[in-house]
Amino acid sequence: MVRSIADQTVEELGGPGSVLARQRRDHVELDRLLHELDGATGRAQEDVLTRIDRLVFSHAFAEETVLWPVVRRVLPDGEALTLLVEEEHQEVNELVTELETLGHDDPRRAERLARLVAVLREDVRDEEDVLLPRLQERLDPAELRRLGRQWEFTRRIAPTRAHPTVSRRPPGNALSALPLSVLDRTRDVVDAVVRRAPGQLVPAGEAVSRGLAGLAGLVERVPAARRGDRPPTSR
């Protein structure tokens, strides 16, 4: 019987550099942020959601690009296991995209936010309790550490925002990754500057951010960005 990676020591997971240990560290940080989100309102809520987005989307991209192809290769039911998680990732992308359009007084916001939290928690449990322990059975610690290095490198250069029209699988997500990552991370910097900028500079900064978002939208619509997709994992 498989044991959840949540219940194992770092040594059992293959050491701190193992992909399993790296995944769990991100999950622990996500849990902390979700608790911080509970009860937050207004600007504080937006700030926590931004930190969740930056963690979740780079983490998911590294999974989809590096980790899930290995799962499909080494597990006989890897296709079904990864498709379930990809569908969860897609719903997160769609919910975050919708939340970005809803004002704080919109009656739909609380329901969408609650659903986002629920899907994120479901995703963690599916990974920690089912998918990752199954992968652990097939790879030795050295392989888990090697995969961890690849996963970490990819996470650090991955897109950081929701892109619901991009494929959840290679080659589409990998082909669109570089331009989307540059645009997302540049926009992250611009948005951070806008939050601290004097009032007269805010409109210019917001215009730059909207322009970067528009360019990202163009990248998303390039046919190559949809290659490898499996319905319904992108829209």
C-alpha angles and dihedrals in degrees: 000000000000120000121220113251085231088071098047132091121246088251091054089051090058100267133297092298094055116114087236093057091045091050092050093050090056090047091052090051090048091052090052091051093047090054089049089050092055106099095003116133139183117353092356090057092049091050093052092046089052091054090047091051093050091051099041102046098047089044093050093046091054089050094049095045103037111014110037095052087058091049090052090050100048103033123065090216094037092116093060094041095052094041090059092053092043089055089053090049090050092052090051090052091051095045094049091047090052094045089055088063098046123089121225091254094051109117090219094060099079092050093048091047092050090050091050091054091047094050092048091052092046090051093053092050094047090052100041098039102037121006103040096044088052090052089048090059091059103042129061121226093263091054091047091053092047090050089047092058091050091046093049094049091050093047091054094056098035129116113271103205140064116281106173096173096055120095117262089217139056137298094030098047092043093048093051095040100088099052093039092049092050092048095044096047093045089051090049089057093046092049091049090052091048091055090057099034126109113261096258092059097049098084092053092048092048090051091053090049092051090049092053090048089053092052090050088052090055091051090050091056095053106113092231089063089066097050117122093020123144118206128275094024096089134023 
